[in-house]
Amino acid sequence: MDIQTRDNRAVAQGRKKLIHERDQYFRLVDQGYSNHKASRLVGVNERTGREWHNGRDAPDRFRPAARSSGRTPVPVSSGRYLSQGEHLHTADRLRTERLSP
């Protein structure tokens, strides 16, 4: 095989500089190598190979944000359950109906 890995794999190369490695990765996968083996031979992280194999080009597309903005997220109502305010409103209405003559 004429596969060449880059010399210093400890330094991040960025998305644009991995074009050669990506081509080699797909050549190995087409030959029947597993994701794990092809990633190791090319010199990229196994997760990178898996993302290439699954067609995910944008690294931030399917990953959650690394840091939150400091705010707590507001829960989104699914419409299936009543909110606390709706529960209180219903309880108040039932109480007034029982007390009225």
C-alpha contacts under 8 A as a table, 3 or more apart, distances in Angstrom:
res1	aa1	res2	aa2	distance
3	I	24	Q	7.08
3	I	41	L	7.65
3	I	42	V	7.13
4	Q	42	V	7.17
5	T	21	E	7.60
5	T	41	L	7.47
5	T	42	V	5.58
5	T	43	G	5.79
6	R	9	R	6.25
6	R	43	G	7.32
8	N	11	V	6.14
9	R	12	A	7.14
9	R	43	G	6.93
13	Q	16	K	7.78
13	Q	17	K	5.65
13	Q	18	L	6.76
14	G	17	K	5.74
14	G	18	L	6.89
15	R	18	L	5.75
15	R	19	I	7.77
16	K	19	I	6.31
17	K	20	H	7.44
18	L	21	E	5.14
18	L	22	R	6.00
19	I	22	R	5.09
19	I	23	D	6.29
20	H	23	D	5.23
20	H	24	Q	6.36
21	E	24	Q	5.08
21	E	25	Y	6.02
21	E	42	V	5.93
21	E	43	G	7.67
21	E	44	V	7.73
22	R	25	Y	4.93
22	R	26	F	6.30
22	R	52	W	7.58
23	D	26	F	5.35
23	D	27	R	6.25
24	Q	27	R	5.01
24	Q	28	L	6.28
24	Q	42	V	6.66
25	Y	28	L	5.24
25	Y	29	V	6.25
25	Y	38	A	5.72
25	Y	39	S	6.58
25	Y	42	V	6.16
25	Y	49	G	7.40
26	F	29	V	4.94
26	F	30	D	6.02
26	F	53	H	7.95
27	R	30	D	5.19
27	R	31	Q	6.41
28	L	31	Q	5.00
28	L	32	G	6.58
28	L	33	Y	5.61
28	L	38	A	5.85
29	V	32	G	5.12
29	V	33	Y	4.84
29	V	34	S	6.36
29	V	35	N	7.01
29	V	38	A	6.51
30	D	33	Y	7.29
33	Y	37	K	6.14
33	Y	38	A	5.78
34	S	37	K	5.30
34	S	38	A	5.97
35	N	38	A	5.23
35	N	39	S	5.89
35	N	46	E	6.88
35	N	49	G	6.26
35	N	50	R	6.52
35	N	53	H	7.95
36	H	39	S	5.34
36	H	40	R	6.28
36	H	46	E	5.76
36	H	49	G	7.86
37	K	40	R	5.20
37	K	41	L	6.17
38	A	41	L	5.15
38	A	42	V	6.14
38	A	49	G	7.82
39	S	42	V	5.27
39	S	43	G	5.92
39	S	44	V	5.27
39	S	45	N	6.22
39	S	46	E	5.38
39	S	48	T	7.88
39	S	49	G	5.65
40	R	43	G	5.06
40	R	44	V	6.31
40	R	45	N	7.29
40	R	46	E	7.23
44	V	48	T	6.52
44	V	49	G	6.96
45	N	48	T	5.22
45	N	49	G	6.56
46	E	49	G	5.09
46	E	50	R	6.21
47	R	50	R	4.97
47	R	51	E	6.17
48	T	51	E	5.10
48	T	52	W	6.20
49	G	52	W	5.05
49	G	53	H	6.04
50	R	53	H	4.99
50	R	54	N	6.11
51	E	54	N	5.14
51	E	55	G	6.14
51	E	56	R	5.08
51	E	57	D	7.15
52	W	55	G	5.18
52	W	56	R	5.83
52	W	57	D	6.67
53	H	56	R	7.71
56	R	59	P	7.12
56	R	61	R	7.73
58	A	61	R	5.41
59	P	62	F	7.20
59	P	63	R	7.34
60	D	63	R	5.38
60	D	64	P	7.58
60	D	65	A	7.93
65	A	68	S	6.73
68	S	71	R	7.23
77	S	80	R	7.71
77	S	81	Y	7.60
77	S	83	S	7.84
78	S	81	Y	7.05
79	G	82	L	7.28
82	L	85	G	7.94
82	L	86	E	5.72
82	L	87	H	6.28
83	S	86	E	5.17
83	S	87	H	6.29
84	Q	87	H	5.05
84	Q	88	L	6.26
85	G	88	L	5.14
85	G	89	H	6.15
86	E	89	H	5.04
86	E	90	T	6.16
87	H	90	T	5.21
87	H	91	A	6.17
88	L	91	A	5.05
88	L	92	D	6.07
89	H	92	D	5.16
89	H	93	R	6.22
90	T	93	R	5.15
90	T	94	L	6.18
91	A	94	L	5.17
91	A	95	R	6.16
92	D	95	R	5.13
92	D	96	T	6.23
93	R	96	T	5.21
93	R	97	E	6.21
94	L	97	E	5.18
94	L	98	R	6.33
95	R	98	R	5.24
95	R	99	L	6.28
96	T	99	L	5.12
96	T	100	S	6.04
97	E	100	S	5.38
98	R	101	P	7.88
